[in-house]
């Protein structure tokens, strides 16, 4: 990934707690470290950013590229070059980004493993007037990445928190999917086990908007199959390796996508799954409604069954409930009375 410049403010003395230690990674811009943002990038790209000695104290939530290093913003480069410390989900990943743009920064790890220990240090530095940047491996921090607890505690202490917007895999996929964008819900990663995943999905099936998920390659096929079973027939898109060389968008029905990945096997790369809103009921949907009602577990309360089918097929709950009463009445009627 990529960032900013040589330490023009190298004479600045870091606030307490930010001095060199075993967790610090100080980056130079040697050719062997650098990963060029693009094959045709010229050396002047190192001048895209500026070190700002007047950068205000506070916690900066900095978005970074999700694949293509040239998607970094100029403002992000400025902040990363000017911050007293950059706390990163994986310092090795962020080091490549910084080196690509010749940025020298003090890197320290902030992730699920180190967060509890690192937070008090970061908060103490912030209260002492430090300028601190938080980055994830790719995209916007806190979105299925570490940082929520840190931001929550910083806000509670009255610390200045500033967003430096940029790339987001969820919004990138939504923009090109061709699914409704007026209302959408980002739901993160579904649970890894099928039973928990189906319960998770059942809570989302009534949402009248596009659903956006992250998913791992090895679980994609089964996750799509659970979506078919729980959410019913819907349009969907699977985005892979967005902004990268082998970017792919596969569109179709949920069932078609589930069948494709079940046969093709796990794809490579980072994956975003988008599922369209429930399809509105059509005049010809009566047979599907009756089939769903008759197939439902008789041991479940009828109101619960009606709510589940309504969310899955796009009917009104009262409409499903009344039709279920009619079907059950027909089943219990004595044939001799007809």
Secondary structure, 3 states (H helix, E strand, C coil): CCCCCCCCCCCCCCCCCCCCCCCCEECCCCCCCCCCCCCCCCHHHHHCCCCCCCCCCEEEEECECCCCHHHCCHHHHHHHHHCCEEEECCHHHHHHHHHHCCCCCEEEECCCCCHHHHHHHHHHHHHCCCEEEEECCCECCCCCCCCHHHHHHHHHCCCCEEEECCCCHHHHHHHHHCCCCCCEEEEEECCCCHHHHHHHHHCCCCCCCEEEEEECHHHHHHHHHHHHHHHCCCEEEEEECCCCCCCEEEEEEHHHHHHHHHHHCCCCCCEEEEECCCCCCCHHHHHHHHHHHHHCCCCCCHHHHHHHHHHHHCCCHHHHHHHHHHHHHHHHCCHHHC
